Amino acid sequence: MTPSERVTGAVGADVETNARRGRLRIVAPTAPAPAQPRHPEADGEIRSAELGPIDLELGGRLQNVTIAYRTWGQLNAAGDNGVLVLHALTGDSRAAGEGGWWEPLIGAGRAMDTDRAFVVCANVLGGCQGSTGPATPDPLTGRPYAMRFPLLTIGDIVATQRRLVERLGVTKLVAIGGSIGGFQALEWATRHPDLVSAVAPLAATGALGAQGIAIHSEVGRRAIMADPEWRGGEYEREGTFPAQGLAIARMAAMVAYHSRESMDSRFGRNPATRSTIYPGFGTTFDVEGYLHYHGQALVRRFDANSYLYLTKAMDLYDVGRDGGEARWLPEIVAPVLLMGVRSDWLFPSDEIRGLGDRLARLGKDVVYVELDSPHGHDAFLKEWNQMTPVIGRFLDRVIA
């Protein structure tokens, strides 16, 4: 095994909170520790893999890619009991265990049963939680890549995931995730079918629509880039951070993740019950304090340039690129679970159902399930009682 192929227990780029600036600071990676055998008690421990160079779909090359990841359960002798969990836009590899964003679904006896499945969750390429991204030092300069980082696609993200799972010895996997994670699941199904035993794209279609690109992505990117502290992306070098811009970007995204129904039932026109973080005037409403809180919460844990790159990758994704759906949907050979949400307007349920119908007409093994939830797009992170039996039955059928 060459140094570029080494899988280690060290994270390629640690993160810490800079209290003085109230923001995330990326610490340069240290030399990786020697590979250690994995024991059951090490489940959920963050690790990293150096995957060597990668040529990117839209041009450009990264000389050495590091991917941070966590695992739960044991890989069987055949290597065919893998479940690759694919996180959402600002998520991370902590899918299970205490504080895990899908903790109710992953574990012994749960929908993703770690007594028989080997569950892997990796931080995406371009992110800021240990994987190579814009805040990673450029080996040519020693400074963060910033906006010199090459443009990424969902295809690039999945290509690095494939290298990782192959290093881990996985020969077959179920790819499952919601939102941008659903895009990754579709990419696995259409571009890497040889490694896929099943896929479950949740709350995701084959491409994000114009309204989603506008409200969810572009408004947020403009807010970040209009912040004077963004400094053309060079804020780390200049000792600043576009906190206001990133917070506003998160506020816009939070609106996209809710439905009108959930906003009205949770907040209505109720006066603020918590102090608003930003100066206001006149009456303030409860929904304002909620948005302020979530904006500031993201500033403490996420990198602004990563937000730019990952939202752009999300916008660019199209399962039918380079040939159309007629070229790529027939490539799917594994069972597919599609899940929509009744109240989701970011990825409308009728569009997800339509994708299922097109797959069914091609003779594919596809099931469509719709969550009856008022929570909008965020339902795939909340509706445990509805999701558990659906995902559990699907995995019972497809995991060796």
N, C-alpha and C positions, 0 to 999 in steps of 0.2 A: 504494500500500500504506500503510495507516494504521499508527501506532505500535503499536497493539494486535495487528497482524497481522505484525509484523516477525519474521523468523527470523534469529537471530544466532549468533555463535560464543561468546558469553559465557554462563556458567551462571547461572541465576536466583538460586541460593543455594548458595554454596560451603560445603564442609564441612571442618572441621579437627579434630584431636584436641586436647583440652584436657588436657595431661599432669598438671596439678595435680589435677584432678578425676577423671582417667582415664575420660573420657566424650566423647561427640560434642558439639560446639558448632556451632550453625548461625549462619553469618555473614550479615548483611543483604545483600541483592542490590545490586549496583552497576548503574549505567546500562548498558544493553546496547550492545555495539559494533556498528558498522554491518555490515550483511550482507556476507559475503565469498563470492566464487565458490568452489565446492567442487571440489578437484582429487583425483585418485586417491590421492595421497600423504597426503591429509587423512582417509582412512578411519579410523574409530575415534575421531576427535577428538570430545570432548564439546561439544555445542552447546545452545542453548536457543531456544525459540520462545514468544513472548508471544501468547496466543490470545484475549485479551479476556475478557469476562464469560461466565459459564455459570450457567444455572439447573439446579439439581440435582433428581434424580428424586424424592427424599423431601422436597423443600422446601428453601428456602435458596438463596442466590446468592453466588457468588464474583465479585468485581468484575473481577479480572484474573488469569488463570491462566497460569502459566509451566510449560512442560514441557521437561525436559532429555532429550536423546536423542543417539544415535550412529548413523552409517550406514556401510555398506561396499558397494563396487561402484558401478555407475552406473545411473541411471534411463534407460530407453530413450526414444525419441522419443514413443512412444505412451503412456508412463507406466504400462504394464501388466505390468511385471516386478517388482513390489514383493513383498517378503516381510517381514511384520511379526512380529518375534520378541517374545514376551510373557513377561516374567520372572516368577519365583515370588515368594513372599511377601516375603522380605527381600532379594531380588535387586536388580539395578540394570541400567543400560543397557550395561554392559561384557559383552556376550554373546560377542564374538569378540576375536581378537588376544591378546596376552600377558596372561595372567590372566583371560581370558574364561571364563565359566561354561559356555558351549557351544562353546568354541574348536575342539574336534575336529570339529564339524559345520559350521562356517562358514568359508569361504575359497575361494580359487581351487581348482577341482577337487574340492571336498568336497561333502557332501550338499546344503548350501545354497551353490551355486557362485556366487561373487561375480564371476566372469567373465561371467555372464549374468543374475544377479539383483541387484536393489537391495535390500539388507537394512537394515531399520530396527529399532532397539530403543529404546524410550522408558522412562524412569523413570515409574512410575505416579503419577497424581494421588493425593495423600495421603501420598506417601512422603517421604523425607528426603535424597535424593541429587540435589537440584537442581530438582525439581518442586515445585509449590505443595503445602503440607501443613500440619499443625498447628504446625510450628516456624517457618513463614513469618510475617513481621510482618503483622499486620492493618493495612490502610491507615487504618482509623479511629482506631487507638490507637498505632500504631508498635511495639506489643509482639507477641510471638508469639501466634497464634490460640489455641494450647493447646486446651482442651476447648470453646472457643467455635467451633472449626472445625465446619462443618456435617457431618452424617452422610452418608457416601459409599456408593455402590453400584458394583458392577461395570459397570453401565450408564453411570454417570458417567465412570468410567475410560476406557471404550471411546469415549464421546462426545468426550473430549479427544483421544484417539488419532486419531479420524477428522479432527478439525480439523487436527491436525498433518500427517497424510499428505496431505491435500488441499493444504495450504500448500506441501508439498514437490513437488507435481505428480503424485502417484500417482493413477492412474485405476482400477487393479485390483491386488489384493494377495492373497497367501496369508497367513492368520493362523495362527500356530503357537506353542504354548506348553504348559507342563506345570503341573499343580496349579491354583493360582489363575490362571495363564496359560491353562490349558485352559478355565476359565470364561470368560475374555475371548474366546477363540476361538469358543466357542459363542455368546456375545453378538454377536460380529461376524456369524456365520452367520445368526442369527435376526432381528436388529434392523437390520443394515446389509447385506443380501444384494446390493444394487446395486453395492457396491464390492469384493465378495469373488469371487475366482476359485477358491479352495479354502480349506479349514480343516483344521487338524490339532490337535484337543484331545488332549493326552497325559496319562495318569494323572489323568483328571478325568471325573466324571459330570455330570449336570445339576444336582446340588445335593449339599452336604455332609451326611452322615448325623449322627444324634444323637451317636454315640460320638465322631466327629471333632470336632463342635462342643464336646463336653464336654472331652476330653483335650487336643486340639490348641489350642483357642481359649480357652474360658472359664477353665480352670485358669490359663493364662498371663495373661489379663487381670486376674484376681483377685490374682495374685501382684504384678503391677505396681501395682495400685491400693491394695493393702494395705501397700506399702512406704511408710514414713513420709516418705521423701524425694520421693515423688510430688507431694505438696502440692496435691492436687486438680487435677493437670496443670500447675500453675504453677511447676514446678521451675526452668525457665530464668530466670524473673524473680527467683526467690529464691536462685539460685546453688547449687542442689542437683541431684541426678539420681537416679532410682530404679534404681540399678545392680543391687542385689540382686534386685529384683522382675523386671527385664527378663531377667537371667541365668536365673532360675528358669523364666520363661516359655519361654525358648529350650530349656532342658533338657527340659521337657515336650514341646515340639514335636519335638525330636530323637528322643525315644522313639517318637512317632507316625510319624516318617519311616522308621524301621527296621522290620524284621520280627523275629519271635521267632527265625527261622532265622538272620538276620544277626547279631543280638545274641549268640546262643549260640555261633556259629562264630567271631566276632571276639573276644568277651570271656569268655564262659562265666562261671565263678566264679573267674577268675584274680585273684590279689592285684594291687594297684596297681603298675604299672611306672613311673608318673610321680607327682610330688607332687600331692596334691589341693590345690586353691586355697583351699577353705574348711576351717575347723577341723573335725576329725572325732574319733571315739573308737573304740577297738577296731580290728579289722581293716578295712582299706579295700580295695575291689575296683577292678579295672582300668576297669570301666564307669563308676565314679564320677568318676575323673579325666578320662575322655573327656567326660562331661556338663559338668563344671566348665569344661574348656577351651572348649567351644563356647559356653557361657553367657557367659563373659568376652569371647570374640571378638566376639559380637554387640554387647555393651555398647560396645565401642570404635568401632563403625561405624553404629549404628542408633539412631533416636529412639524413646523409649518410647511417646509418644502416637501416633506413626505406627503402631506395632505394634498399639495398641488399635483404631485406625480401620480398618486393613487387615484384621485378623482379623475384625472385625465385618462388613465388606463381603463377605468370603469366606463367613461364616456366612449372611448374608442372601440370597446368590445362589440363584436358582431359575430355570432356563431356561424353566419353564412359568408363571412369575408373570404375573398379569393375563390370564388366559384359559386356562391349562393347556397341556400339551404338544400337545394337539389343535389349539390355536390357532397355536403357534409352530413346531413341527417342520416343518409343511408349507411354511414360509417359506424353508427351506433349499433353495437351487437349485444350489449348487456341490458338487463332490466333497468327501467327508469322509474323513479318516483318523483313526480312533480307535485309541488304544494303551493297553492295560492292562498290569499287572505281576502275574505269578502270585502274588507274596508280599505285595502291597500290601493292608493292611487299612484304610487311611485312605480310599482310593477303590477298593473291591474290584473285581477284574477282571470278576466275573460281572455287576456292575451296569453297567460300561462296555459289556460285550458285549450286555447287554439293551438299552441305548440304541441300539446298532448294529442290533439286530434290529428295533426299532420303526421306525428310519429306513428299513431295507430294506423293511419292509412298506408303507411309504409310497411305495416306488419310488425312493428316493434312491440316489445313487451313493455308497456307503459301503463302506469296508474296515475290518475290525477286525483288529488284530495284537496278540499278547500276548507280552511279554518274559518269557522263562524265566530269571528272576533271583531270587536270594535276598535282594536288597538292599532289598526293600520299596518304599515310595513314592519313595525317593531314586534308584531305578534310572534314571529319565529324566535324571539328571545324572551317570550313571556308565557305562551299558551302550553304549559307543560302537560296538562291533563289531556289536551287534544293531541299533542304531538307524540307523547310517549307510546300509546298503542299503535299508531300508524307506523312510526319509525321502527318500533320493536318488531312488529310483524314482518315488515319489509326486510330487515336484517336477518331475522330468523330464516327467511326463505333463501337469502343469497350468500350468507357467510358459510364457508365450508364447515 
